[in-house]
Amino acid sequence: MKIADIRAHVMNVPAADGRTPRRNWVFVEVETDAGITGIGEATTEHHEMAVAAQVETALKPRLLGMNPMDIEHVWQLGYRDFWWKRDVVHTSAVSGIDMALWDIAGKATGQPVFRLLGGRVRDRVRCYARADLGLDSLEAHAAQALEEGFDAFKHGHGPAVEPFVMDEQVDVAVREMTRLRQALGPDAALMIDCGGVFSPVAAHRLMRELQSLGMFFVEEPIEQSTVEPYVRLKRDFPGMRVAAGERWITRWDCREWFEKQAVDVCQVDICHAGGISELMKIARLAEVYGITIAPHNPYGPVALAAAAHAAAAMQNFEILEHCRLRPWFDDVQTLRVPLSRGYVDVEELGRRPGLGVELDMELVKSRPYQALPPRRYEGPDGAIHLY
């Protein structure tokens, strides 16, 4: 069996208002001469067309004719055959192809991917919801998530104050987290995604004011260019779990953070960090340091399926992000990820070869790329905020 073709498809998905571009899902198809086609996902926030071009113009010519079952060989070639090894465009392209190869391997052997990864260590994969549905209030989002069976919820730092004043943003974040805790009740897991916008001083204040809310974890409280501020934050708040890592690329980016015990929860993204192959390696490295894995995953159904298979076979898995971009998330799947009541059913995944998800490619092709709005915070003096 040989790789006969590799194709990248970019599908625009709007926000809940049906107009504003929210995501451009990047799906990767790897076709073999044996009639088996695997599907992967390489979605990013921005850079989507560059990722698609990297798949088709840089990686495809190198990989045509290779055995798709030689997944590690393909990964190593994809990683090491380039001078710039760790950037989000290239490693996202590698990630999408890697997922598709695991899908092929499962289909060729009649096995679900998690069995090829060593077999399951859990019966279900816990997911958390976000405020994705365009409802009128945080309370309505919380109530809907609970009604759907989710027992965990994550929200951002709240609407950005304009101009951006850090102390005011801390106030907004604390108020919104307080409202959510009241709406969710004491038992649901509550997380905040700070997006790296706070300075170390502001992050310390935020952590102090969130302590009473029983946070499950605090995500990216500080920008991640340097590790030392995270070390200090963890030292000063030993009772609160700190999460980071969605922008880390491969195990080499993770190494220093793990060795310095700078995080409690690693949030590497299966679409960026190197695919299924690399996510499993990162998880095993994290396990040595007592760090759990909660994959960053606000993307499409193939990323959800791939991350769920990895989580099923991963001892130190914590929880998986799920972005409910309806109706597109459901409509694009002709064979759906078995997600119900806040969990992916591993037993049901085990009845399907490969990743166990299939897409309506005509729908994918009918939704062409649209540029996402920029994310930019400006201070009172007009300078762009450092984050």
Secondary structure by P-SEA (a helix, b strand, c coil): ccccbbbbbbbbbbcccccccccbbbbbbbbccccbbbbbbbccccaaaaaaaaaccccccccccccccaaaaaaaaacccccccccaaaaaaaaaaaaaaaaaaaaaaccccccccccccccbbbbbbccccccccaaaaaaaaaaacccbbbbccccccccccaaaaaaaaaaaaaaaaaaaccccbbbbbccccccaaaaaaaaaaacccccccccccccccccaaaaaaaaacccbbbbbcccccccccaaaaaaacccccccccccccccaaaaaaaaaaaaaacbbbbccccccaaaaaaaaaaaaacccccbbbbbcccaaaaaacccccccccccccaaaaaaccccccccaaaaaaaccccccccccccccccccccc
